[in-house]
Amino acid sequence: MTESAQIKSPSAEAADEIAPAANPGSDSALPEAELARMTDDIIAALKTVFDPEIPADIYELGLIYRIDIADDRGVNVDMTLTTPNCPAAQDLPGSVENAVASVPGVGVVKVNIVWDPPWDPSRMSEEARAVLNMW
């Protein structure tokens, strides 16, 4: 069985429903410093991916539900879309895969689209709310 570390999404309330809190290094064979670096770099890479219809990145929008970094450096990403009929549904998963794969040290990347729980605006970070003027 491959152990992994999980990265929480930016909205603490939403993240608690989705994935347990990550404790870098506790369940991983990767050195804690390397896991922390990869975590930071993966999040930074995700923040470069934008929904073409919304001027905020997908991480701050709360579209990323879970990121697992396995001992072999493979990364599994569970993400959702704002709606099942999202016009960017064909492009966003590939953009996420490419962004995460560009991080040094990352192995195979797999992106899974999930619909449970459904996305809603409460999953957005304060940063995304400020960009979208949604207070």
N, CA, C and O of each residue as an XYZ file, in Angstrom:
540
protein
N       0.837     -1.174      0.000
C       0.000      0.000      0.000
C       0.885      1.240      0.000
O       1.839      1.324      0.773
N       0.581      2.176     -0.841
C       1.350      3.403     -0.931
C       0.773      4.426      0.025
O      -0.423      4.715     -0.011
N       1.617      4.971      0.874
C       1.192      6.035      1.777
C       1.245      7.343      1.011
O       1.961      7.459      0.016
N       0.493      8.320      1.470
C       0.506      9.607      0.797
C       0.255     10.712      1.795
O      -0.201     10.479      2.914
N       0.560     11.918      1.365
C       0.245     13.106      2.144
C      -0.859     13.829      1.412
O      -0.898     13.830      0.182
N      -1.758     14.442      2.158
C      -2.856     15.164      1.539
C      -2.699     16.649      1.776
O      -2.242     17.087      2.832
N      -3.088     17.415      0.772
C      -3.062     18.861      0.839
C      -4.505     19.325      0.901
O      -5.338     18.876      0.114
N      -4.806     20.217      1.829
C      -6.160     20.729      1.972
C      -6.419     21.850      0.982
O      -5.500     22.550      0.557
N      -7.695     22.009      0.619
C      -8.096     23.125     -0.226
C      -8.088     24.404      0.603
O      -8.032     24.326      1.830
N      -8.143     25.586     -0.026
C      -7.964     26.832      0.706
C      -9.085     27.189      1.676
O      -8.834     27.885      2.659
N     -10.288     26.744      1.435
C     -11.388     27.065      2.334
C     -11.418     26.043      3.452
O     -11.781     24.888      3.227
N     -11.041     26.450      4.654
C     -10.921     25.514      5.781
C     -12.234     24.796      6.046
O     -12.233     23.595      6.318
N     -13.357     25.508      5.973
C     -14.641     24.869      6.237
C     -14.903     23.760      5.222
O     -15.318     22.661      5.591
N     -14.665     24.045      3.963
C     -14.902     23.054      2.916
C     -13.899     21.919      3.018
O     -14.260     20.757      2.832
N     -12.650     22.237      3.308
C     -11.608     21.216      3.346
C     -11.867     20.199      4.438
O     -11.615     19.010      4.246
N     -12.365     20.646      5.579
C     -12.617     19.723      6.672
C     -13.646     18.671      6.299
O     -13.620     17.563      6.834
N     -14.549     19.002      5.391
C     -15.556     18.052      4.931
C     -14.963     17.058      3.936
O     -15.488     15.958      3.766
N     -13.892     17.437      3.291
C     -13.400     16.665      2.162
C     -12.239     15.761      2.503
O     -12.260     14.578      2.163
N     -11.229     16.288      3.167
C     -10.022     15.512      3.421
C      -9.509     15.812      4.816
O      -9.626     16.939      5.297
N      -8.942     14.809      5.465
C      -8.353     15.073      6.776
C      -7.155     16.003      6.636
O      -6.536     16.082      5.575
N      -6.845     16.686      7.690
C      -5.712     17.617      7.669
C      -4.430     16.867      7.357
O      -4.194     15.764      7.848
N      -3.621     17.489      6.538
C      -2.335     16.893      6.197
C      -1.348     17.140      7.323
O      -1.356     18.194      7.960
N      -0.509     16.164      7.554
C       0.591     16.317      8.486
C       1.831     15.878      7.730
O       2.248     14.725      7.838
N       2.435     16.803      6.952
C       3.544     16.421      6.090
C       4.591     15.599      6.823
O       5.057     15.966      7.902
N       4.941     14.495      6.218
C       5.991     13.647      6.750
C       5.493     12.528      7.636
O       6.219     11.557      7.856
N       4.277     12.629      8.155
C       3.815     11.622      9.109
C       3.470     10.297      8.446
O       3.737      9.241      9.019
N       2.890     10.324      7.268
C       2.485      9.098      6.593
C       3.276      8.854      5.311
O       2.926      7.971      4.528
N       4.296      9.596      5.099
C       5.009      9.536      3.831
C       6.449      9.079      4.036
O       7.082      9.379      5.048
N       6.943      8.345      3.042
C       8.346      7.949      3.054
C       9.232      9.085      2.545
O      10.454      9.029      2.683
N       8.624     10.110      1.961
C       9.396     11.252      1.480
C       9.871     12.078      2.661
O       9.148     12.212      3.648
N      11.078     12.638      2.581
C      11.548     13.511      3.660
C      10.584     14.686      3.851
O      10.045     15.217      2.880
N      10.377     15.078      5.082
C       9.409     16.138      5.394
C       9.707     17.427      4.624
O       8.780     18.077      4.139
N      10.965     17.801      4.504
C      11.328     19.029      3.788
C      10.972     18.914      2.304
O      10.489     19.873      1.704
N      11.209     17.751      1.722
C      10.882     17.552      0.307
C       9.373     17.568      0.094
O       8.886     18.149     -0.876
N       8.641     16.936      0.991
C       7.187     16.922      0.902
C       6.625     18.343      1.035
O       5.695     18.715      0.320
N       7.188     19.124      1.944
C       6.751     20.512      2.122
C       7.044     21.334      0.871
O       6.210     22.132      0.440
N       8.227     21.141      0.286
C       8.574     21.868     -0.942
C       7.629     21.503     -2.063
O       7.122     22.379     -2.763
N       7.384     20.197     -2.241
C       6.478     19.755     -3.305
C       5.073     20.307     -3.083
O       4.414     20.740     -4.029
N       4.620     20.291     -1.845
C       3.296     20.816     -1.521
C       3.193     22.277     -1.925
O       2.248     22.672     -2.608
N       4.157     23.077     -1.506
C       4.150     24.502     -1.844
C       4.209     24.718     -3.347
O       3.504     25.574     -3.883
N       5.044     23.948     -4.027
C       5.198     24.107     -5.471
C       3.950     23.652     -6.232
O       3.588     24.256     -7.243
N       3.297     22.604     -5.759
C       2.063     22.141     -6.409
C       0.966     23.188     -6.249
O       0.251     23.489     -7.205
N       0.830     23.736     -5.062
C      -0.177     24.774     -4.846
C       0.127     25.991     -5.716
O      -0.781     26.561     -6.322
N       1.384     26.389     -5.782
C       1.766     27.523     -6.634
C       1.430     27.229     -8.096
O       0.955     28.112     -8.810
N       1.671     26.003     -8.542
C       1.356     25.629     -9.922
C      -0.151     25.679    -10.161
O      -0.596     26.155    -11.205
N      -0.932     25.195     -9.208
C      -2.390     25.220     -9.354
C      -2.917     26.646     -9.418
O      -3.928     26.909    -10.070
N      -2.241     27.561     -8.749
C      -2.677     28.956     -8.756
C      -2.409     29.648    -10.091
O      -2.781     30.807    -10.273
N      -1.764     28.943    -11.027
C      -1.562     29.497    -12.371
C      -2.675     29.070    -13.328
O      -2.714     29.518    -14.474
N      -3.581     28.204    -12.859
C      -4.664     27.699    -13.698
C      -5.935     28.473    -13.359
O      -6.362     28.514    -12.205
N      -6.532     29.083    -14.379
C      -7.724     29.894    -14.200
C      -8.879     29.316    -15.004
O      -8.692     28.824    -16.117
N     -10.060     29.380    -14.433
C     -11.270     29.100    -15.188
C     -11.391     30.262    -16.161
O     -11.359     31.413    -15.726
N     -11.530     30.010    -17.472
C     -11.529     31.111    -18.439
C     -12.680     32.101    -18.269
O     -12.615     33.213    -18.791
N     -13.727     31.714    -17.547
C     -14.867     32.614    -17.373
C     -14.851     33.347    -16.036
O     -15.678     34.229    -15.802
N     -13.908     32.986    -15.153
C     -13.860     33.571    -13.813
C     -12.447     34.082    -13.568
O     -11.488     33.329    -13.736
N     -12.295     35.344    -13.175
C     -10.947     35.900    -12.983
C     -10.302     35.530    -11.649
O      -9.743     36.385    -10.963
N     -10.384     34.259    -11.292
C      -9.718     33.766    -10.079
C      -9.173     32.378    -10.386
O      -9.733     31.651    -11.206
N      -8.074     32.013     -9.722
C      -7.483     30.708    -10.002
C      -8.315     29.581     -9.375
O      -9.074     29.807     -8.433
N      -8.160     28.383     -9.906
C      -8.995     27.254     -9.484
C      -8.740     26.831     -8.049
O      -9.638     26.301     -7.395
N      -7.539     27.054     -7.550
C      -7.242     26.696     -6.159
C      -8.014     27.605     -5.208
O      -8.657     27.126     -4.274
N      -7.953     28.908     -5.442
C      -8.649     29.854     -4.578
C     -10.168     29.766     -4.748
O     -10.916     30.104     -3.830
N     -10.619     29.316     -5.906
C     -12.055     29.107     -6.110
C     -12.571     27.916     -5.303
O     -13.777     27.770     -5.105
N     -11.664     27.078     -4.844
C     -12.068     25.903     -4.077
C     -12.438     24.726     -4.961
O     -13.157     23.828     -4.522
N     -11.961     24.714     -6.198
C     -12.255     23.612     -7.116
C     -11.364     22.398     -6.864
O     -11.678     21.296     -7.316
N     -10.266     22.589     -6.153
C      -9.376     21.482     -5.816
C      -9.814     20.922     -4.474
O      -9.730     21.607     -3.455
N     -10.277     19.692     -4.468
C     -10.778     19.072     -3.243
C      -9.688     18.310     -2.499
O      -9.641     18.350     -1.270
N      -8.827     17.631     -3.208
C      -7.795     16.841     -2.537
C      -6.605     16.654     -3.467
O      -6.749     16.514     -4.682
N      -5.430     16.656     -2.856
C      -4.193     16.367     -3.580
C      -3.443     15.345     -2.740
O      -3.125     15.609     -1.580
N      -3.162     14.196     -3.307
C      -2.392     13.161     -2.626
C      -1.034     13.037     -3.302
O      -0.944     12.872     -4.518
N       0.019     13.120     -2.497
C       1.372     12.907     -2.991
C       1.805     11.548     -2.462
O       1.947     11.361     -1.254
N       2.012     10.608     -3.362
C       2.384      9.247     -2.977
C       3.891      9.139     -2.765
O       4.662     10.009     -3.171
N       4.284      8.050     -2.118
C       5.706      7.809     -1.868
C       6.532      7.791     -3.154
O       7.704      8.166     -3.147
N       5.921      7.355     -4.257
C       6.639      7.304     -5.536
C       6.604      8.647     -6.271
O       7.023      8.747     -7.424
N       6.097      9.681     -5.583
C       5.990     11.048     -6.097
C       4.869     11.226     -7.114
O       4.747     12.287     -7.727
N       4.055     10.197     -7.296
C       2.858     10.339     -8.113
C       1.875     11.240     -7.376
O       1.818     11.242     -6.146
N       1.115     11.992     -8.131
C       0.168     12.929     -7.528
C      -1.223     12.663     -8.090
O      -1.425     12.639     -9.304
N      -2.176     12.465     -7.186
C      -3.581     12.322     -7.552
C      -4.316     13.568     -7.086
O      -4.217     13.967     -5.926
N      -5.054     14.175     -8.005
C      -5.796     15.393     -7.709
C      -7.280     15.109     -7.907
O      -7.699     14.663     -8.975
N      -8.071     15.372     -6.866
C      -9.525     15.350     -6.987
C      -9.967     16.793     -7.107
O      -9.663     17.621     -6.249
N     -10.680     17.086     -8.170
C     -11.165     18.443     -8.385
C     -12.599     18.390     -8.875
O     -13.094     17.340     -9.284
N     -13.245     19.513     -8.830
C     -14.591     19.625     -9.355
C     -14.645     20.825    -10.280
O     -13.640     21.498    -10.508
N     -15.814     21.079    -10.801
C     -16.059     22.243    -11.650
C     -17.205     23.018    -11.015
O     -17.927     22.482    -10.175
N     -17.376     24.261    -11.406
C     -18.441     25.057    -10.799
C     -19.813     24.479    -11.116
O     -20.726     24.569    -10.294
N     -19.971     23.888    -12.293
C     -21.216     23.211    -12.670
C     -20.872     22.046    -13.584
O     -19.829     22.063    -14.237
N     -21.737     21.026    -13.642
C     -21.478     19.921    -14.567
C     -21.433     20.360    -16.030
O     -20.814     19.692    -16.858
N     -22.080     21.471    -16.350
C     -22.105     21.971    -17.732
C     -21.054     23.042    -17.985
O     -21.170     23.813    -18.938
N     -20.041     23.095    -17.149
C     -18.986     24.095    -17.277
C     -18.354     24.031    -18.672
O     -17.913     22.966    -19.104
N     -18.311     25.167    -19.377
C     -17.713     25.171    -20.718
C     -16.234     24.789    -20.728
O     -15.714     24.360    -21.758
N     -15.559     24.940    -19.600
C     -14.128     24.628    -19.530
C     -13.871     23.182    -19.123
O     -12.725     22.808    -18.874
N     -14.919     22.364    -19.052
C     -14.790     20.980    -18.579
C     -13.791     20.167    -19.401
O     -13.136     19.274    -18.864
N     -13.668     20.459    -20.665
C     -12.736     19.724    -21.518
C     -11.291     20.150    -21.292
O     -10.372     19.350    -21.468
N     -11.084     21.407    -20.902
C      -9.738     21.959    -20.819
C      -9.119     21.973    -19.421
O      -7.920     21.737    -19.272
N      -9.925     22.247    -18.401
C      -9.361     22.433    -17.057
C      -8.616     21.216    -16.517
O      -7.521     21.387    -15.983
N      -9.148     19.992    -16.624
C      -8.383     18.853    -16.087
C      -7.001     18.706    -16.733
O      -6.027     18.401    -16.045
N      -6.913     18.916    -18.020
C      -5.618     18.849    -18.698
C      -4.683     19.956    -18.252
O      -3.480     19.741    -18.105
N      -5.235     21.139    -18.038
C      -4.429     22.257    -17.547
C      -3.908     21.976    -16.146
O      -2.762     22.298    -15.831
N      -4.749     21.373    -15.299
C      -4.322     21.008    -13.949
C      -3.227     19.952    -14.019
O      -2.212     20.064    -13.332
N      -3.423     18.941    -14.834
C      -2.417     17.888    -14.975
C      -1.083     18.473    -15.431
O      -0.040     18.145    -14.865
N      -1.103     19.328    -16.438
C       0.127     19.930    -16.950
C       0.804     20.812    -15.902
O       2.027     20.789    -15.767
N       0.017     21.583    -15.164
C       0.586     22.474    -14.146
C       1.270     21.668    -13.049
O       2.397     21.975    -12.660
N       0.595     20.641    -12.551
C       1.178     19.827    -11.478
C       2.396     19.057    -11.996
O       3.404     18.949    -11.298
N       2.304     18.525    -13.210
C       3.416     17.759    -13.789
C       4.658     18.626    -14.000
O       5.768     18.099    -14.077
N       4.488     19.937    -14.094
C       5.631     20.828    -14.309
C       6.455     21.055    -13.041
O       7.548     21.618    -13.105
N       5.941     20.621    -11.901
C       6.654     20.808    -10.633
C       7.823     19.823    -10.560
O       7.625     18.622    -10.741
N       9.024     20.312    -10.301
C      10.187     19.420    -10.194
C       9.962     18.340     -9.136
O       9.514     18.620     -8.024
N      10.282     17.108     -9.507
C      10.177     15.988     -8.589
C       8.858     15.254     -8.616
O       8.745     14.179     -8.027
N       7.858     15.801     -9.281
C       6.543     15.152     -9.353
C       6.589     14.034    -10.386
O       7.135     14.195    -11.478
N       6.003     12.895    -10.017
C       5.918     11.762    -10.934
C       4.652     11.840    -11.768
O       4.269     12.912    -12.235
N       4.015     10.714    -11.949
C       2.797     10.636    -12.757
C       1.674     11.404    -12.053
O       1.490     11.291    -10.841
N       0.935     12.182    -12.834
C      -0.166     12.980    -12.298
C      -1.476     12.443    -12.844
O      -1.616     12.211    -14.045
N      -2.432     12.250    -11.947
C      -3.766     11.814    -12.342
C      -4.778     12.802    -11.784
O      -4.766     13.096    -10.589
N      -5.651     13.315    -12.640
C      -6.677     14.268    -12.230
C      -8.033     13.583    -12.330
O      -8.398     13.047    -13.376
N      -8.769     13.610    -11.231
C     -10.103     13.014    -11.180
C     -11.135     14.115    -10.999
O     -11.004     14.947    -10.102
N     -12.156     14.127    -11.839
C     -13.269     15.057    -11.657
C     -14.274     14.381    -10.739
O     -14.711     13.260    -10.998
N     -14.636     15.074     -9.664
C     -15.601     14.554     -8.699
C     -16.744     15.556     -8.556
O     -16.564     16.756     -8.760
N     -17.900     15.051     -8.207
C     -19.083     15.914     -8.069
C     -19.648     15.901     -6.654
O     -20.631     16.586     -6.373
N     -19.041     15.136     -5.771
C     -19.545     15.036     -4.411
C     -18.437     15.417     -3.444
O     -17.403     14.749     -3.425
N     -18.599     16.427     -2.666
C     -19.770     17.282     -2.575
C     -19.789     18.293     -3.719
O     -18.741     18.640     -4.266
N     -20.976     18.761     -4.075
C     -21.060     19.747     -5.158
C     -20.360     21.049     -4.758
O     -20.348     21.428     -3.586
N     -19.790     21.710     -5.734
C     -19.140     22.990     -5.469
C     -20.212     24.046     -5.214
O     -21.286     24.021     -5.815
N     -19.900     24.969     -4.316
C     -20.725     26.163     -4.144
C     -19.799     27.292     -3.706
O     -18.668     27.033     -3.294
N     -20.258     28.536     -3.788
C     -19.379     29.678     -3.501
C     -18.769     29.690     -2.101
O     -17.778     30.386     -1.882
N     -19.319     28.952     -1.158
C     -18.731     28.927      0.185
C     -17.356     28.272      0.189
O     -16.619     28.409      1.166
N     -16.996     27.578     -0.859
C     -15.701     26.907     -0.952
C     -14.575     27.857     -1.378
O     -13.401     27.488     -1.335
N     -14.929     29.071     -1.786
C     -13.920     30.029     -2.228
C     -13.161     30.603     -1.042
O     -13.709     30.773      0.047
N     -11.898     30.896     -1.275
C     -11.081     31.546     -0.253
C     -11.466     33.026     -0.181
O     -12.177     33.542     -1.044
N     -10.979     33.693      0.867
C     -11.207     35.135      0.978
C     -10.575     35.876     -0.191
O     -11.100     36.888     -0.654
N      -9.436     35.358     -0.667
C      -8.762     35.976     -1.819
C      -9.662     35.960     -3.049
O      -9.792     36.972     -3.737
N     -10.287     34.810     -3.331
C     -11.187     34.701     -4.481
C     -12.413     35.582     -4.298
O     -12.874     36.213     -5.250
N     -12.941     35.627     -3.090
C     -14.109     36.479     -2.815
C     -13.760     37.952     -3.075
O     -14.581     38.700     -3.606
N     -12.548     38.363     -2.701
C     -12.124     39.755     -2.925
C     -11.999     40.028     -4.420
O     -12.444     41.074     -4.892
N     -11.406     39.113     -5.166
C     -11.241     39.293     -6.612
C     -12.595     39.402     -7.304
O     -12.777     40.201     -8.223
N     -13.539     38.585     -6.847
C     -14.864     38.546     -7.478
C     -15.866     39.494     -6.821
O     -17.026     39.562     -7.227
N     -15.407     40.226     -5.799
C     -16.269     41.151     -5.064
C     -17.531     40.452     -4.558
O     -18.644     40.952     -4.723
N     -17.335     39.287     -3.938
C     -18.436     38.473     -3.420
C     -18.371     38.419     -1.904
O     -17.922     37.420     -1.343
N     -18.801     39.450     -1.248
C     -18.779     39.477      0.211
C     -20.120     39.324      0.728
O     -20.316     39.321      1.944
